[in-house]
Amino acid sequence: MRRMGEFDLIRRVFFRTTPAAPGVLLGNGDDAALLAPAPGRALAVSSDMLVAGRHFLPDVAPQALGHKALAVNLSDLAAMGARPLAFTLALALPRVDEAWLRALAEGMLTLADAHGCALVGGDTTAGPLTLALTVFGEVEPPRALRRDAARVGDDVWVSGVLGRARLGLALLCGELALSGPAAETARTQLLRPLPRLALGQALAGLAHAAADVSDGLLADLGHILAASGVAAELDVDALLREAAAPEVRALPPATALSYALAGGDDYELVFTAPAARRDAVQAAAVRAATPVARIGRIVAGAPAQHPLADGAGRVRLLDAHGRPYPLPDGVRLAGFDHFATIAA
């Protein structure tokens, strides 16, 4: 009997013969997949790479890693207001462990099935543990949420809670000690984020601009501001009260502010919408079963010198009375640095 090769195993674990998903004319098994968005819709395409030691701890459970690898890509589609269609997976492995690989596939494909997102191709090679995914979605172009569409007078909103994933990382790295349900919730937020696809689609055509909170609220809102050539004023008191996770608010002030404003890995949506549409935004959030909080407003700012410029400096932090917010000593407001190692 012929021994199953390592990459035969990978293909058998990941690639399944299933009925074609809507929008997928040809899935895995050929030189390329064929995708066809619905009439009047455009493809939304995004890629993310996760590297051991930079984006995740090397000893993370494989099922959680599979889930998160796809979730962070689906979060990009959520930020565009797009519906998922399909994705590809490129995988580098230092060695092939069948049990580990099957758990990775289970975490990834369970999330894919939940959102009707078909795996339609990919590649494998030997090397340091790396997962690179490209995800495809569809959206009506006039309704797409774009970073460059924020307008002066818009409200600034954020979904869910902020800082919980950064707390989860602190617990895993031994920076803080916390036990009980709050600790478990924080670790789950870090390892198994839920992409806000329902909210993104509910906001399409209603909100102006959006981004997912992957590198931290200030950094990702800054991308919107730079692309749109505007600035923002954030009510930090409102943000802490309505958007920061309760267990984050309970931390020392400098730590709480650092986690809520710059923690990263939350995969919530930060978005702008006309002030006149507040009731509609709340209604969309209810339909999507996702809480949202209004935390600031868009104001005039100088045009960006480059659309990819760092826009975090365009954010003014104010208190509830509109005065500059007094930051406590020790606050760290830099977003996630992709060239900084998180684990040896």
Residue frames as qw, qx, qy, qz and C-alpha x, y, z in Angstrom:
[[0.000, 0.888, 0.460, 0.000, 0.00, 0.00, 0.00],
 [0.399, 0.517, -0.030, 0.757, 1.37, 3.40, -0.97],
 [0.358, -0.462, -0.462, 0.667, 2.16, 5.61, 2.03],
 [0.112, 0.918, 0.359, 0.130, 0.20, 8.87, 2.00],
 [0.493, 0.300, -0.106, 0.810, 2.58, 11.76, 1.38],
 [0.199, -0.372, -0.434, 0.796, 2.65, 14.75, 3.69],
 [0.185, 0.206, -0.130, -0.952, 1.07, 17.10, 1.19],
 [0.384, -0.246, -0.782, -0.424, -1.48, 14.48, 0.15],
 [0.319, -0.450, -0.730, 0.403, -2.50, 14.51, 3.81],
 [0.024, -0.325, -0.161, 0.932, -2.80, 18.29, 3.81],
 [0.309, -0.005, -0.494, -0.813, -5.01, 18.24, 0.74],
 [0.417, -0.322, -0.838, -0.144, -7.16, 15.49, 2.21],
 [0.251, -0.425, -0.609, 0.621, -7.60, 17.35, 5.50],
 [0.035, 0.412, 0.100, -0.905, -8.43, 20.76, 4.03],
 [0.324, 0.214, -0.447, -0.806, -9.96, 20.25, 0.62],
 [0.434, 0.222, 0.812, -0.322, -13.42, 18.70, 0.63],
 [0.048, -0.202, -0.723, -0.659, -15.75, 17.76, -2.19],
 [0.133, 0.499, 0.624, -0.587, -18.84, 19.81, -1.42],
 [0.345, 0.750, 0.529, 0.198, -21.58, 21.41, -3.53],
 [0.364, 0.324, 0.063, 0.871, -20.45, 24.69, -5.03],
 [0.125, -0.574, -0.461, 0.665, -21.18, 27.68, -2.81],
 [0.321, 0.883, 0.343, -0.003, -23.11, 30.61, -4.32],
 [0.085, 0.956, -0.246, -0.139, -20.68, 32.63, -6.39],
 [0.359, -0.508, 0.750, 0.225, -18.15, 29.78, -6.74],
 [0.769, 0.446, -0.222, -0.401, -18.23, 28.36, -10.27],
 [0.856, 0.226, -0.429, 0.181, -15.16, 26.16, -9.77],
 [0.584, -0.783, 0.192, -0.098, -13.56, 25.43, -6.42],
 [0.330, -0.653, 0.668, 0.136, -10.41, 23.53, -5.47],
 [0.808, 0.072, 0.578, 0.090, -8.80, 20.89, -7.65],
 [0.649, 0.671, 0.207, 0.293, -7.88, 22.90, -10.74],
 [0.560, 0.208, -0.086, 0.797, -5.14, 25.41, -11.54],
 [0.043, -0.095, 0.192, -0.976, -7.37, 28.26, -10.38],
 [0.149, 0.504, 0.771, -0.359, -10.81, 28.81, -8.90],
 [0.004, 0.373, 0.462, 0.804, -13.57, 30.59, -10.77],
 [0.042, -0.471, -0.610, 0.636, -15.66, 33.10, -8.81],
 [0.006, 0.451, 0.507, 0.735, -18.68, 35.04, -10.04],
 [0.057, 0.229, 0.505, -0.830, -20.18, 37.73, -7.80],
 [0.288, 0.644, 0.693, -0.148, -23.88, 38.41, -8.18],
 [0.325, 0.604, 0.362, 0.631, -24.89, 40.90, -10.90],
 [0.124, -0.885, -0.090, -0.439, -24.21, 44.48, -9.86],
 [0.678, -0.717, 0.147, 0.072, -21.67, 43.47, -7.22],
 [0.413, 0.740, -0.506, 0.160, -17.90, 43.71, -7.17],
 [0.854, -0.114, -0.421, 0.284, -15.33, 41.39, -5.64],
 [0.297, -0.869, 0.309, -0.246, -13.82, 42.52, -2.34],
 [0.886, 0.169, -0.347, 0.258, -10.41, 40.88, -1.89],
 [0.294, -0.844, 0.363, -0.264, -8.14, 40.92, 1.16],
 [0.817, 0.168, -0.495, 0.242, -5.03, 39.02, 2.28],
 [0.446, -0.783, 0.337, -0.273, -3.51, 38.50, 5.70],
 [0.692, 0.282, -0.623, 0.230, -0.46, 36.58, 6.87],
 [0.674, -0.681, 0.162, -0.236, -0.02, 35.13, 10.35],
 [0.585, 0.476, -0.586, 0.295, 3.53, 34.24, 11.40],
 [0.790, -0.460, -0.368, 0.170, 4.40, 32.29, 14.54],
 [0.596, -0.282, -0.202, 0.724, 6.04, 34.54, 17.13],
 [0.088, 0.051, 0.113, 0.988, 4.78, 37.75, 15.56],
 [0.468, -0.233, -0.276, -0.806, 1.03, 37.35, 15.18],
 [0.858, -0.363, -0.145, -0.333, 0.42, 34.39, 17.49],
 [0.452, -0.613, 0.632, -0.142, 2.17, 32.51, 20.26],
 [0.339, 0.378, -0.822, -0.257, 3.97, 29.41, 18.93],
 [0.016, -0.038, -0.974, 0.224, 2.16, 27.08, 21.35],
 [0.523, 0.110, 0.122, -0.837, -1.37, 28.28, 20.54],
 [0.603, 0.169, 0.762, -0.166, -3.95, 25.51, 20.20],
 [0.172, -0.024, 0.695, 0.698, -4.26, 24.61, 16.49],
 [0.065, 0.637, 0.755, 0.140, -8.07, 24.76, 16.45],
 [0.107, -0.859, -0.229, 0.445, -7.97, 28.32, 17.80],
 [0.241, -0.449, 0.441, 0.739, -5.25, 29.24, 15.30],
 [0.192, 0.276, 0.792, 0.510, -7.33, 27.94, 12.39],
 [0.009, -0.810, -0.579, 0.090, -10.33, 29.92, 13.57],
 [0.179, -0.809, -0.025, 0.559, -8.39, 33.14, 14.04],
 [0.338, -0.188, 0.573, 0.723, -6.50, 32.87, 10.74],
 [0.096, 0.489, 0.709, 0.500, -9.79, 33.00, 8.85],
 [0.171, -0.814, -0.504, 0.231, -11.54, 35.34, 11.28],
 [0.256, -0.612, 0.080, 0.744, -9.04, 38.16, 10.79],
 [0.135, 0.019, 0.636, 0.759, -9.57, 37.96, 7.04],
 [0.079, -0.628, -0.741, -0.225, -13.34, 37.87, 7.33],
 [0.235, -0.729, -0.321, 0.557, -13.07, 40.94, 9.56],
 [0.163, -0.278, 0.357, 0.877, -11.61, 42.84, 6.60],
 [0.065, -0.363, -0.746, -0.554, -14.67, 41.93, 4.56],
 [0.225, -0.713, -0.623, 0.229, -16.88, 43.07, 7.42],
 [0.230, -0.577, -0.048, 0.782, -15.16, 46.45, 7.35],
 [0.002, 0.086, -0.544, -0.835, -16.12, 46.77, 3.67],
 [0.607, 0.217, 0.275, -0.713, -19.73, 45.71, 4.20],
 [0.476, 0.337, -0.694, -0.421, -19.09, 42.65, 2.04],
 [0.918, -0.118, 0.204, -0.318, -20.57, 39.15, 2.08],
 [0.337, -0.493, 0.774, 0.209, -17.98, 36.33, 2.08],
 [0.806, 0.390, -0.251, -0.368, -17.68, 34.05, -0.95],
 [0.962, 0.111, -0.166, 0.186, -14.48, 32.03, -0.73],
 [0.267, -0.873, 0.406, 0.054, -10.88, 31.95, 0.47],
 [0.815, 0.377, -0.403, 0.178, -7.51, 30.42, -0.33],
 [0.685, -0.694, 0.219, 0.023, -4.90, 29.12, 2.12],
 [0.618, 0.562, -0.475, 0.275, -1.12, 29.10, 1.74],
 [0.782, -0.603, 0.108, -0.116, 0.49, 27.14, 4.56],
 [0.448, 0.570, -0.629, 0.281, 4.14, 26.75, 5.57],
 [0.861, -0.478, 0.007, -0.173, 4.85, 24.02, 8.13],
 [0.100, -0.704, 0.700, -0.066, 8.10, 23.11, 9.90],
 [0.018, -0.091, 0.995, 0.038, 6.80, 19.50, 9.99],
 [0.583, -0.192, -0.434, -0.659, 3.53, 17.68, 9.40],
 [0.117, 0.000, 0.859, -0.498, 1.67, 16.49, 12.50],
 [0.203, -0.334, -0.778, -0.491, -1.61, 14.86, 11.46],
 [0.279, -0.631, -0.676, 0.257, -3.49, 15.48, 14.71],
 [0.171, -0.501, -0.092, 0.843, -2.35, 19.13, 14.82],
 [0.029, 0.048, -0.536, -0.843, -3.25, 19.65, 11.18],
 [0.214, -0.472, -0.807, -0.283, -6.74, 18.17, 11.56],
 [0.242, -0.669, -0.508, 0.486, -7.43, 20.43, 14.54],
 [0.111, -0.351, 0.182, 0.912, -6.24, 23.46, 12.56],
 [0.125, -0.165, -0.703, -0.680, -8.55, 22.54, 9.69],
 [0.224, -0.575, -0.784, 0.060, -11.49, 21.97, 12.03],
 [0.172, -0.615, -0.302, 0.707, -11.17, 25.45, 13.55],
 [0.011, -0.285, 0.369, 0.885, -10.84, 27.11, 10.15],
 [0.174, -0.176, -0.786, -0.567, -13.49, 25.18, 8.24],
 [0.147, -0.577, -0.758, 0.268, -16.08, 25.38, 11.02],
 [0.012, -0.611, -0.138, 0.780, -15.91, 29.17, 10.85],
 [0.055, 0.174, -0.605, -0.775, -15.90, 29.04, 7.04],
 [0.126, -0.371, -0.888, -0.241, -19.05, 26.92, 7.00],
 [0.089, -0.620, -0.582, 0.519, -20.78, 29.26, 9.44],
 [0.109, 0.679, -0.019, -0.726, -20.38, 32.13, 6.97],
 [0.762, 0.564, 0.313, -0.066, -20.79, 30.25, 3.68],
 [0.123, 0.863, -0.444, -0.206, -17.15, 30.87, 2.73],
 [0.986, 0.156, 0.052, 0.032, -15.68, 28.07, 0.60],
 [0.438, -0.606, 0.537, 0.390, -12.01, 27.05, 0.58],
 [0.756, 0.624, 0.100, -0.168, -11.18, 27.10, -3.15],
 [0.766, 0.510, -0.225, 0.320, -7.42, 26.65, -3.35],
 [0.460, -0.850, 0.257, 0.013, -4.03, 27.22, -1.81],
 [0.624, 0.552, -0.508, 0.220, -0.46, 26.03, -1.50],
 [0.803, -0.587, 0.094, 0.031, 1.77, 24.24, 0.98],
 [0.568, 0.607, -0.445, 0.332, 5.49, 24.22, 1.63],
 [0.762, -0.363, -0.353, 0.404, 8.02, 23.44, 4.34],
 [0.255, 0.510, -0.156, 0.806, 9.21, 26.35, 6.45],
 [0.021, -0.039, -0.586, 0.809, 8.56, 28.36, 9.62],
 [0.079, 0.545, 0.825, -0.125, 4.92, 28.10, 10.68],
 [0.101, 0.252, -0.104, -0.957, 3.02, 30.65, 8.58],
 [0.320, 0.550, 0.771, 0.000, -0.56, 30.92, 7.38],
 [0.044, 0.261, -0.220, -0.939, -1.40, 33.27, 4.52],
 [0.311, 0.525, 0.789, -0.074, -5.04, 33.58, 3.50],
 [0.096, 0.036, -0.302, -0.948, -6.77, 35.51, 0.75],
 [0.236, 0.464, 0.784, -0.337, -10.49, 36.00, 1.17],
 [0.033, -0.167, -0.526, -0.833, -13.04, 37.01, -1.48],
 [0.168, 0.508, 0.680, -0.500, -16.37, 38.68, -0.87],
 [0.156, 0.471, 0.563, 0.661, -18.98, 40.61, -2.81],
 [0.064, -0.599, -0.414, 0.682, -20.50, 44.03, -2.29],
 [0.356, 0.823, 0.388, 0.214, -22.45, 46.57, -4.30],
 [0.538, 0.219, -0.068, 0.812, -19.83, 49.23, -5.14],
 [0.115, -0.645, -0.062, -0.753, -21.97, 52.26, -4.15],
 [0.718, -0.624, -0.112, -0.287, -22.64, 50.65, -0.75],
 [0.804, 0.059, -0.381, 0.453, -19.08, 49.59, 0.05],
 [0.456, -0.883, -0.011, 0.112, -17.60, 51.02, 3.25],
 [0.695, 0.488, -0.132, 0.511, -14.33, 52.73, 2.33],
 [0.574, -0.421, -0.252, 0.656, -11.62, 54.28, 4.45],
 [0.259, 0.021, 0.165, 0.951, -11.57, 57.41, 2.32],
 [0.163, -0.553, -0.598, -0.556, -15.27, 58.26, 2.76],
 [0.330, -0.569, -0.549, 0.517, -15.43, 59.87, 6.23],
 [0.115, 0.677, 0.278, 0.672, -16.99, 63.34, 6.18],
 [0.073, 0.144, -0.414, 0.896, -16.82, 66.32, 8.52],
 [0.559, -0.184, 0.091, -0.804, -19.78, 66.14, 10.89],
 [0.755, -0.046, -0.633, -0.166, -19.94, 62.34, 10.93],
 [0.714, -0.580, 0.295, -0.259, -20.24, 60.54, 14.24],
 [0.332, 0.440, -0.831, 0.074, -17.51, 58.06, 15.15],
 [0.871, -0.263, 0.086, -0.405, -18.80, 54.69, 16.34],
 [0.144, 0.413, -0.898, 0.049, -17.23, 51.46, 17.51],
 [0.818, -0.174, -0.393, -0.381, -18.77, 48.01, 17.86],
 [0.847, -0.163, -0.476, 0.172, -18.53, 45.60, 20.76],
 [0.545, -0.827, 0.075, 0.118, -15.94, 46.14, 23.46],
 [0.504, 0.734, -0.363, 0.275, -12.31, 47.25, 23.27],
 [0.111, -0.699, 0.609, -0.357, -9.21, 46.11, 25.11],
 [0.887, -0.236, 0.288, -0.271, -10.36, 42.60, 25.99],
 [0.919, 0.337, -0.128, 0.163, -8.06, 40.88, 23.49],
 [0.298, 0.679, -0.464, 0.484, -5.06, 42.86, 24.76],
 [0.571, -0.512, 0.461, -0.447, -5.95, 41.75, 28.27],
 [0.989, 0.041, 0.099, -0.098, -6.06, 38.17, 27.00],
 [0.695, 0.542, -0.323, 0.344, -2.57, 38.56, 25.58],
 [0.108, -0.680, 0.499, -0.526, -1.32, 40.01, 28.87],
 [0.818, -0.323, 0.345, -0.329, -2.69, 36.97, 30.68],
 [0.965, 0.247, -0.032, 0.081, -1.11, 34.50, 28.25],
 [0.543, 0.597, -0.338, 0.484, 2.24, 36.29, 28.49],
 [0.653, -0.377, -0.482, 0.446, 2.15, 36.51, 32.29],
 [0.171, 0.403, -0.071, 0.896, 2.02, 40.32, 32.35],
 [0.466, -0.337, 0.196, -0.794, -1.09, 40.31, 34.56],
 [0.066, -0.073, -0.975, 0.198, -2.78, 37.85, 36.88],
 [0.563, 0.017, 0.075, -0.823, -6.53, 37.31, 36.60],
 [0.039, 0.039, 0.998, 0.022, -8.71, 34.25, 37.07],
 [0.364, 0.434, 0.644, -0.514, -12.31, 33.21, 36.68],
 [0.531, 0.638, 0.556, 0.056, -14.82, 33.93, 33.90],
 [0.157, 0.947, -0.082, -0.267, -13.32, 37.36, 33.07],
 [0.279, -0.577, 0.680, 0.356, -9.94, 35.78, 32.35],
 [0.521, 0.181, 0.810, 0.201, -11.47, 33.06, 30.18],
 [0.406, 0.829, 0.367, -0.117, -13.52, 35.62, 28.24],
 [0.011, 0.883, -0.326, -0.337, -10.40, 37.70, 27.58],
 [0.369, -0.328, 0.801, 0.337, -8.42, 34.71, 26.33],
 [0.518, 0.460, 0.717, 0.074, -11.32, 33.68, 24.08],
 [0.285, 0.917, 0.110, -0.257, -11.53, 37.18, 22.60],
 [0.113, -0.725, 0.573, 0.365, -7.84, 37.01, 21.72],
 [0.312, -0.199, 0.896, 0.246, -7.82, 33.49, 20.33],
 [0.210, 0.413, 0.855, 0.235, -11.30, 33.25, 18.76],
 [0.141, 0.328, 0.070, -0.932, -12.44, 36.69, 17.60],
 [0.417, 0.545, 0.727, -0.032, -15.83, 36.91, 15.90],
 [0.188, 0.055, 0.374, 0.907, -15.78, 38.93, 12.66],
 [0.248, 0.477, 0.446, -0.715, -18.58, 41.52, 12.59],
 [0.126, 0.107, 0.743, 0.648, -19.92, 40.46, 9.21],
 [0.016, -0.682, -0.728, -0.066, -23.60, 40.97, 10.01],
 [0.146, -0.808, -0.195, 0.537, -22.95, 44.49, 11.28],
 [0.224, -0.347, 0.462, 0.785, -20.78, 45.41, 8.31],
 [0.075, 0.314, 0.785, 0.529, -23.46, 44.31, 5.86],
 [0.098, -0.777, -0.606, 0.139, -26.16, 46.12, 7.86],
 [0.204, -0.740, -0.010, 0.641, -24.09, 49.33, 7.72],
 [0.372, 0.052, 0.590, 0.715, -23.40, 49.11, 3.97],
 [0.027, 0.570, 0.523, 0.633, -25.04, 52.10, 2.33],
 [0.416, -0.845, -0.329, -0.070, -25.65, 53.69, 5.74],
 [0.559, -0.675, 0.128, 0.464, -22.22, 54.37, 7.23],
 [0.384, 0.884, -0.227, -0.138, -19.63, 56.34, 5.30],
 [0.414, 0.604, -0.660, 0.168, -16.26, 54.83, 6.27],
 [0.878, -0.426, 0.128, -0.176, -15.11, 51.83, 8.30],
 [0.396, 0.534, -0.730, 0.159, -12.06, 49.84, 9.35],
 [0.860, -0.362, -0.360, -0.022, -11.63, 46.80, 11.53],
 [0.315, -0.841, 0.378, -0.227, -9.82, 47.30, 14.82],
 [0.954, 0.096, -0.216, 0.183, -6.84, 45.00, 14.36],
 [0.578, 0.298, -0.317, 0.691, -3.87, 47.19, 15.31],
 [0.234, -0.377, -0.491, 0.750, -5.68, 49.31, 17.91],
 [0.175, 0.825, 0.522, -0.131, -8.48, 51.88, 17.84],
 [0.056, -0.847, 0.126, 0.513, -6.25, 54.93, 17.38],
 [0.272, -0.316, 0.711, 0.566, -4.17, 53.29, 14.66],
 [0.258, 0.348, 0.844, 0.316, -7.14, 51.97, 12.68],
 [0.121, 0.886, 0.387, -0.225, -9.25, 55.10, 13.06],
 [0.202, -0.701, 0.316, 0.607, -6.11, 56.92, 11.98],
 [0.338, 0.047, 0.768, 0.542, -6.16, 55.01, 8.68],
 [0.184, 0.743, 0.637, 0.094, -9.66, 56.35, 8.01],
 [0.104, -0.905, -0.100, 0.399, -8.64, 59.90, 8.91],
 [0.305, -0.473, 0.519, 0.643, -5.53, 59.88, 6.73],
 [0.296, 0.253, 0.793, 0.468, -7.36, 58.40, 3.74],
 [0.067, 0.797, 0.593, 0.092, -10.26, 60.85, 4.13],
 [0.310, 0.389, -0.029, 0.867, -8.16, 63.95, 4.86],
 [0.451, -0.721, -0.168, -0.498, -10.03, 64.72, 8.10],
 [0.119, 0.313, -0.732, 0.593, -9.46, 64.62, 11.87],
 [0.596, -0.466, -0.618, -0.212, -11.44, 63.24, 14.81],
 [0.216, -0.472, 0.481, -0.707, -12.31, 64.23, 18.35],
 [0.603, -0.197, -0.773, -0.034, -12.89, 61.30, 20.70],
 [0.532, -0.618, 0.170, -0.554, -14.75, 61.52, 24.00],
 [0.360, 0.295, -0.852, 0.240, -12.48, 59.31, 26.12],
 [0.363, -0.083, 0.644, -0.668, -14.91, 59.27, 29.04],
 [0.794, 0.231, 0.041, -0.561, -17.65, 57.92, 26.76],
 [0.640, 0.406, -0.645, -0.098, -15.29, 55.41, 25.20],
 [0.109, 0.246, -0.866, 0.420, -14.23, 54.00, 28.57],
 [0.478, 0.038, 0.527, -0.701, -17.78, 53.99, 29.89],
 [0.771, 0.347, 0.160, -0.510, -19.55, 52.51, 26.86],
 [0.770, 0.522, -0.341, -0.137, -16.96, 50.71, 24.72],
 [0.141, 0.527, -0.799, 0.252, -14.15, 49.46, 26.97],
 [0.682, -0.192, -0.703, -0.064, -14.61, 45.95, 28.36],
 [0.582, -0.760, -0.041, -0.287, -15.67, 46.03, 32.06],
 [0.883, -0.338, 0.006, 0.326, -12.61, 44.01, 33.10],
 [0.556, 0.375, 0.025, 0.742, -10.42, 46.51, 31.24],
 [0.177, -0.790, -0.058, -0.584, -12.04, 49.48, 33.00],
 [0.773, -0.631, -0.055, -0.032, -11.15, 47.81, 36.30],
 [0.801, 0.094, -0.102, 0.583, -7.42, 47.95, 35.52],
 [0.343, -0.555, -0.071, 0.754, -5.17, 50.84, 36.62],
 [0.362, 0.820, 0.166, -0.410, -6.04, 53.95, 34.53],
 [0.070, 0.672, -0.575, -0.461, -2.88, 53.95, 32.39],
 [0.236, -0.073, 0.949, 0.194, -3.28, 50.27, 31.54],
 [0.413, 0.566, 0.669, -0.247, -7.01, 50.60, 30.85],
 [0.320, 0.825, -0.060, -0.463, -6.45, 53.50, 28.47],
 [0.042, -0.518, 0.759, 0.392, -3.58, 51.75, 26.72],
 [0.312, 0.124, 0.939, 0.076, -5.62, 48.59, 26.16],
 [0.390, 0.676, 0.553, -0.291, -8.80, 50.38, 25.03],
 [0.276, 0.865, -0.107, -0.405, -7.13, 52.90, 22.73],
 [0.316, 0.702, -0.606, -0.200, -4.23, 50.89, 21.36],
 [0.669, -0.289, 0.669, -0.146, -4.56, 47.26, 22.43],
 [0.375, 0.399, -0.686, -0.479, -5.32, 45.74, 19.04],
 [0.147, 0.027, -0.986, -0.075, -6.63, 42.29, 18.07],
 [0.396, 0.231, 0.557, -0.692, -10.22, 43.23, 19.00],
 [0.051, 0.150, 0.819, 0.552, -11.52, 42.85, 15.42],
 [0.178, 0.692, 0.552, -0.429, -14.39, 45.20, 16.14],
 [0.382, 0.592, 0.404, 0.584, -15.48, 47.82, 13.61],
 [0.132, -0.556, -0.170, 0.803, -14.74, 51.53, 13.93],
 [0.284, 0.486, 0.633, 0.531, -16.92, 53.49, 11.53],
 [0.035, 0.253, 0.122, -0.959, -18.30, 56.92, 10.74],
 [0.079, 0.551, 0.787, 0.266, -21.89, 57.78, 9.86],
 [0.055, -0.516, -0.154, -0.841, -23.95, 60.96, 9.45],
 [0.063, 0.002, 0.635, -0.770, -25.17, 62.40, 12.73],
 [0.581, 0.059, -0.036, -0.811, -28.68, 62.49, 11.25],
 [0.759, 0.074, -0.578, -0.290, -28.63, 58.68, 10.91],
 [0.119, -0.390, 0.779, -0.477, -28.04, 57.81, 14.57],
 [0.743, 0.012, 0.417, -0.524, -31.35, 56.00, 14.93],
 [0.850, 0.414, -0.240, -0.220, -30.68, 54.05, 11.74],
 [0.337, 0.519, -0.745, 0.248, -27.23, 53.03, 12.99],
 [0.386, -0.238, 0.715, -0.533, -28.73, 51.79, 16.24],
 [0.848, 0.205, 0.173, -0.458, -31.38, 49.88, 14.32],
 [0.699, 0.505, -0.505, -0.046, -28.72, 48.27, 12.14],
 [0.046, 0.443, -0.803, 0.396, -26.80, 47.24, 15.27],
 [0.649, -0.057, 0.527, -0.545, -29.95, 45.65, 16.71],
 [0.873, 0.363, -0.113, -0.306, -30.54, 43.70, 13.48],
 [0.598, 0.503, -0.600, 0.172, -26.94, 42.49, 13.59],
 [0.830, -0.520, -0.201, 0.013, -27.19, 41.66, 17.32],
 [0.672, 0.116, -0.192, 0.706, -24.04, 43.70, 17.89],
 [0.255, -0.869, -0.270, 0.328, -23.77, 46.59, 20.38],
 [0.496, 0.495, 0.066, 0.710, -22.32, 49.87, 19.16],
 [0.359, -0.733, -0.281, 0.505, -21.20, 53.01, 21.00],
 [0.342, 0.855, 0.103, 0.376, -20.88, 56.57, 19.72],
 [0.720, -0.441, -0.108, 0.524, -17.48, 57.83, 20.87],
 [0.295, -0.462, 0.158, 0.821, -16.70, 60.99, 18.89],
 [0.504, 0.794, 0.273, -0.203, -17.05, 62.99, 15.73],
 [0.667, 0.234, 0.299, 0.641, -15.21, 63.82, 12.53],
 [0.043, -0.904, -0.073, 0.419, -13.85, 67.36, 12.23],
 [0.562, 0.813, -0.142, 0.044, -11.89, 69.23, 9.58],
 [0.700, -0.495, 0.356, 0.373, -8.25, 68.33, 9.10],
 [0.113, 0.696, -0.496, -0.508, -5.44, 68.99, 6.66],
 [0.878, 0.364, -0.207, -0.232, -5.36, 66.78, 3.53],
 [0.854, -0.338, 0.342, 0.199, -3.16, 63.73, 3.92],
 [0.046, 0.719, -0.561, -0.408, 0.23, 63.92, 2.24],
 [0.279, 0.212, -0.894, -0.278, -0.16, 60.24, 1.34],
 [0.741, -0.251, -0.245, -0.573, -3.26, 58.01, 1.59],
 [0.853, -0.144, -0.482, 0.138, -1.26, 55.39, 3.54],
 [0.152, 0.525, -0.447, 0.709, 0.20, 57.91, 5.98],
 [0.342, -0.286, -0.778, 0.442, -0.08, 57.34, 9.71],
 [0.191, -0.589, -0.285, -0.732, -3.21, 59.21, 10.75],
 [0.556, -0.499, -0.608, 0.269, -3.23, 58.51, 14.50],
 [0.303, -0.173, -0.202, 0.915, -1.91, 62.03, 15.11],
 [0.197, -0.309, -0.367, -0.855, -5.20, 63.37, 13.69],
 [0.538, -0.548, -0.633, -0.100, -7.10, 62.15, 16.75],
 [0.059, -0.472, 0.363, -0.801, -7.75, 64.63, 19.57],
 [0.459, -0.325, -0.806, 0.183, -8.62, 63.03, 22.91],
 [0.224, -0.449, 0.074, -0.862, -11.18, 65.05, 24.86],
 [0.030, 0.145, 0.856, -0.496, -13.09, 64.62, 28.11],
 [0.084, 0.605, 0.791, 0.019, -16.87, 64.81, 28.50],
 [0.012, -0.852, -0.238, 0.466, -16.67, 68.63, 28.64],
 [0.616, 0.761, 0.092, 0.184, -14.70, 68.95, 25.41],
 [0.178, -0.894, 0.410, 0.027, -11.40, 69.69, 27.14],
 [0.506, 0.499, -0.703, 0.036, -8.11, 67.90, 26.37],
 [0.909, -0.347, -0.194, -0.125, -8.14, 64.56, 28.16],
 [0.184, -0.783, 0.569, -0.171, -5.42, 64.36, 30.87],
 [0.874, 0.165, -0.458, -0.012, -3.57, 61.15, 30.10],
 [0.716, -0.661, 0.223, -0.006, -2.04, 59.47, 33.17],
 [0.015, -0.699, 0.702, 0.134, 1.65, 58.62, 33.22],
 [0.397, -0.196, 0.896, 0.040, 2.55, 55.33, 31.60],
 [0.718, 0.509, 0.320, -0.351, -0.09, 55.31, 28.84],
 [0.312, -0.247, 0.731, 0.555, 1.14, 53.55, 25.69],
 [0.560, 0.585, 0.261, -0.525, -0.78, 54.60, 22.58],
 [0.160, 0.471, -0.715, -0.491, 1.32, 53.02, 19.83],
 [0.887, 0.156, -0.012, -0.433, -0.55, 50.45, 17.76],
 [0.920, -0.112, 0.356, 0.121, 0.62, 46.93, 16.96],
 [0.106, 0.762, -0.548, -0.329, 4.06, 46.76, 15.33],
 [0.959, 0.244, -0.029, -0.145, 4.33, 43.95, 12.78],
 [0.625, 0.531, -0.474, 0.320, 8.13, 44.01, 13.09],
 [0.265, -0.536, 0.606, -0.524, 8.13, 43.48, 16.87],
 [0.493, -0.007, -0.870, -0.033, 8.29, 39.89, 18.07],
 [0.614, -0.509, 0.055, -0.601, 5.67, 38.94, 20.65],
 [0.893, -0.357, 0.258, -0.096, 7.23, 35.65, 21.67],
 [0.121, -0.637, 0.727, 0.226, 10.64, 34.03, 21.48]]
